[in-house]
Amino acid sequence: MFIRLLFVVYMIKSGVGDILMIYTALGDSITFGENASSLAKAYPQLTVATLNSDSCKVRGFVLARPGWSSYDLLDAVIWRGSPLISHSSVVSVWIGGVDLANAALASIKTKKPLAVKHFVTSYRRNLSTIFTRIKKGSRARIICCTQYNPFPNSPIAIESIAQFNRMINELALSYNVTVAPTHKWFEGKQAGLIHGYQKGKIEDALSGNLPIHPNDRGHQVLATGLAPYLMPRK
């Protein structure tokens, strides 16, 4: 059973009784399930279904909202997430799409070069603090997701997202955080995995509907890829 509140709670069965394992999913609109046909089709819920078995009973929640930047997620972790994060065994962090999209749209509208250095610096600071807060308040394993490229036909998107993901990997390494390479799961398959996919160019975002979120098939791909990273260590 999956009850939607703020967190995802896993109850793992063992030979000596029930072991409560709390998985906290942190993120933005992708984690929230924006553009999935229903919340039950969003990747956190699908991941729960993937892990659920006779020996693994799962129920839980997500801390995510559409439009959240890395700063917004940090604020939520500080003011809303701490109590349950402190009891978590594993936490996934997927944030940064809004930071990147805002910078890209500003570049298009002002016809100025993408200010990669500025938003990467801000993002690095926020993500570092999120990692620090999680580690300070819990013993949870942290899984950080990379950003896939919804605009594979725009050279500027290819370059900036590659730089973005290099920074995520470097930062994760310094904090002993595991990286889930979600960008690899979408690479070359964006047209079939992204809701409202058009030409795969940044300019598509100017139509008013951001073609950046996974469709149901995309969420299933994410759940299948992410589930092994969330399995409890033996």
C-alpha positions as CSV (number, residue, x, y, z in Angstrom):
1,M,0.0,0.0,0.0
2,F,1.3,3.4,-0.9
3,I,-0.1,6.4,1.0
4,R,1.0,9.7,-0.4
5,L,2.3,12.0,2.3
6,L,5.9,13.3,2.5
7,F,8.0,10.1,2.6
8,V,8.4,6.6,1.4
9,V,8.5,4.0,4.1
10,Y,9.7,0.5,3.4
11,M,9.0,-2.4,5.7
12,I,11.4,-5.2,5.0
13,K,10.5,-8.7,6.2
14,S,13.3,-10.8,7.7
15,G,13.5,-14.1,9.5
16,V,13.5,-12.4,12.8
17,G,10.5,-10.2,12.4
18,D,9.8,-6.9,10.6
19,I,12.6,-4.5,10.0
20,L,11.5,-1.0,9.3
21,M,13.5,0.5,6.5
22,I,12.7,4.1,5.6
23,Y,13.5,5.3,2.1
24,T,13.2,9.1,1.7
25,A,12.9,10.4,-1.9
26,L,13.9,14.0,-2.3
27,G,13.3,15.9,-5.5
28,D,11.4,18.3,-7.7
29,S,8.6,17.7,-10.3
30,I,10.1,14.5,-11.7
31,T,10.1,12.9,-8.3
32,F,6.7,14.3,-7.6
33,G,5.3,12.6,-10.7
34,E,4.6,15.6,-13.0
35,N,3.1,14.4,-16.3
36,A,2.8,10.8,-15.2
37,S,-0.7,9.6,-16.0
38,S,-1.3,9.2,-12.3
39,L,0.8,9.4,-9.1
40,A,0.8,5.6,-9.0
41,K,2.8,5.7,-12.2
42,A,5.6,8.0,-10.8
43,Y,8.9,6.4,-10.4
44,P,9.0,6.3,-6.5
45,Q,5.7,4.4,-6.5
46,L,6.8,2.1,-9.3
47,T,10.1,1.5,-7.5
48,V,8.1,0.4,-4.4
49,A,6.2,-2.0,-6.6
50,T,9.4,-3.3,-8.1
51,L,10.9,-4.0,-4.7
52,N,7.6,-5.4,-3.2
53,S,7.5,-9.2,-2.7
54,D,6.7,-11.8,-0.2
55,S,9.9,-11.0,1.6
56,C,9.8,-7.3,1.1
57,K,6.6,-5.4,2.1
58,V,6.7,-1.7,1.2
59,R,4.7,1.4,1.9
60,G,5.7,5.1,1.9
61,F,6.1,8.7,0.7
62,V,8.0,11.5,-1.2
63,L,9.3,14.9,-0.3
64,A,9.1,16.7,-3.7
65,R,7.2,19.5,-5.4
66,P,7.0,20.8,-9.0
67,G,9.1,23.9,-9.5
68,W,11.5,23.2,-6.6
69,S,15.1,24.4,-7.2
70,S,18.0,23.0,-5.2
71,Y,17.5,26.0,-2.8
72,D,13.8,25.0,-2.3
73,L,14.7,21.4,-1.6
74,L,17.4,22.4,0.8
75,D,14.8,24.6,2.6
76,A,12.3,21.6,2.7
77,V,15.0,19.3,4.1
78,I,15.8,21.7,6.9
79,W,12.2,22.6,7.9
80,R,10.2,19.5,6.9
81,G,12.5,16.5,6.3
82,S,14.8,16.2,9.3
83,P,12.6,14.1,11.5
84,L,12.1,11.2,9.0
85,I,15.5,11.6,7.4
86,S,17.0,11.0,10.8
87,H,15.4,7.5,10.8
88,S,16.1,6.7,7.1
89,S,18.3,3.9,5.9
90,V,18.5,5.3,2.3
91,V,17.8,8.7,0.8
92,S,17.6,9.5,-2.9
93,V,18.3,13.1,-4.1
94,W,17.3,14.2,-7.5
95,I,17.3,17.9,-8.0
96,G,18.7,20.5,-10.4
97,G,16.5,20.4,-13.4
98,V,14.8,23.7,-12.4
99,D,18.1,25.4,-11.8
100,L,19.3,24.3,-15.2
101,A,16.0,25.1,-17.0
102,N,15.8,28.6,-15.5
103,A,19.4,29.4,-16.6
104,A,18.7,28.0,-20.1
105,L,15.5,30.0,-20.6
106,A,17.1,33.2,-19.3
107,S,19.9,32.6,-21.9
108,I,17.4,32.2,-24.7
109,K,15.3,35.2,-23.8
110,T,18.3,37.6,-23.2
111,K,20.3,36.1,-26.1
112,K,23.3,35.9,-23.8
113,P,25.6,32.9,-23.2
114,L,24.3,30.4,-20.7
115,A,25.7,31.4,-17.3
116,V,26.9,27.9,-16.5
117,K,29.4,28.9,-13.9
118,H,26.9,31.0,-11.9
119,F,24.2,28.3,-11.6
120,V,26.6,25.5,-11.1
121,T,28.2,27.4,-8.2
122,S,24.8,28.0,-6.6
123,Y,23.7,24.4,-7.2
124,R,27.0,23.0,-5.8
125,R,26.5,25.0,-2.6
126,N,22.9,23.9,-2.1
127,L,23.6,20.2,-2.9
128,S,26.6,20.1,-0.6
129,T,24.5,21.5,2.2
130,I,21.8,18.9,1.5
131,F,24.3,16.1,1.7
132,T,25.8,17.6,4.9
133,R,22.3,17.9,6.5
134,I,21.5,14.3,5.7
135,K,24.8,13.0,6.9
136,K,24.7,15.1,10.1
137,G,21.2,14.0,11.0
138,S,21.2,10.3,10.0
139,R,23.2,7.3,9.0
140,A,21.4,7.0,5.7
141,R,23.0,5.9,2.5
142,I,22.6,8.6,-0.1
143,I,21.8,8.0,-3.8
144,C,22.2,11.1,-6.0
145,C,20.7,11.0,-9.5
146,T,22.3,12.7,-12.5
147,Q,20.3,14.9,-14.9
148,Y,19.2,13.5,-18.2
149,N,19.1,15.7,-21.3
150,P,15.5,16.4,-22.6
151,F,17.1,18.5,-25.4
152,P,19.6,16.2,-27.1
153,N,19.5,18.2,-30.3
154,S,20.8,21.4,-28.7
155,P,24.6,21.5,-28.4
156,I,24.4,24.0,-25.6
157,A,22.2,21.5,-23.6
158,I,24.6,18.7,-24.3
159,E,27.6,20.7,-23.1
160,S,25.9,22.2,-20.0
161,I,24.3,19.0,-18.8
162,A,27.5,17.1,-19.3
163,Q,29.3,19.7,-17.2
164,F,26.5,19.6,-14.6
165,N,26.8,15.8,-14.3
166,R,30.5,15.9,-14.0
167,M,30.1,18.3,-11.1
168,I,27.5,15.9,-9.5
169,N,29.9,13.0,-9.8
170,E,32.8,15.0,-8.3
171,L,30.7,16.3,-5.4
172,A,29.2,12.9,-4.7
173,L,32.7,11.4,-4.6
174,S,33.9,13.9,-2.0
175,Y,30.8,13.1,0.2
176,N,31.0,9.3,-0.3
177,V,27.6,9.5,-2.0
178,T,26.5,6.9,-4.6
179,V,25.6,8.2,-8.0
180,A,22.7,6.7,-10.0
181,P,23.4,7.5,-13.7
182,T,19.9,8.3,-14.7
183,H,21.1,10.2,-17.8
184,K,22.5,7.0,-19.2
185,W,19.1,5.3,-19.0
186,F,17.6,8.1,-21.1
187,E,20.4,8.7,-23.6
188,G,19.3,8.2,-27.2
189,K,15.7,7.3,-26.0
190,Q,14.4,10.7,-25.1
191,A,11.7,10.8,-27.8
192,G,10.0,7.7,-26.3
193,L,10.5,8.5,-22.6
194,I,9.7,12.2,-22.3
195,H,6.2,13.6,-22.1
196,G,5.4,16.0,-25.0
197,Y,8.8,15.5,-26.7
198,Q,9.0,17.7,-29.8
199,K,12.3,18.4,-31.6
200,G,14.6,17.9,-28.7
201,K,15.7,21.5,-28.8
202,I,15.8,24.0,-26.0
203,E,13.5,26.3,-28.0
204,D,10.8,23.7,-27.5
205,A,10.5,25.0,-24.0
206,L,9.3,28.4,-25.3
207,S,6.0,26.9,-26.4
208,G,4.6,27.2,-22.9
209,N,4.7,23.5,-22.1
210,L,8.1,22.2,-20.8
211,P,8.8,18.9,-22.6
212,I,11.1,17.7,-19.8
213,H,9.3,15.3,-17.6
214,P,9.2,11.5,-18.0
215,N,6.1,9.9,-19.5
216,D,4.8,6.6,-18.0
217,R,7.4,4.6,-19.9
218,G,10.1,7.0,-18.7
219,H,9.1,6.6,-15.1
220,Q,9.1,2.8,-15.5
221,V,12.7,3.0,-16.9
222,L,13.7,5.1,-13.9
223,A,12.1,2.7,-11.4
224,T,13.8,-0.3,-13.0
225,G,17.2,1.4,-12.9
226,L,16.9,2.9,-9.5
227,A,15.5,-0.1,-7.6
228,P,18.9,-2.0,-7.3
229,Y,20.5,1.1,-5.7
230,L,17.8,1.2,-3.0
231,M,18.1,-2.4,-2.0
232,P,19.3,-2.8,1.6
233,R,22.9,-3.9,2.0
234,K,23.4,-7.4,3.3
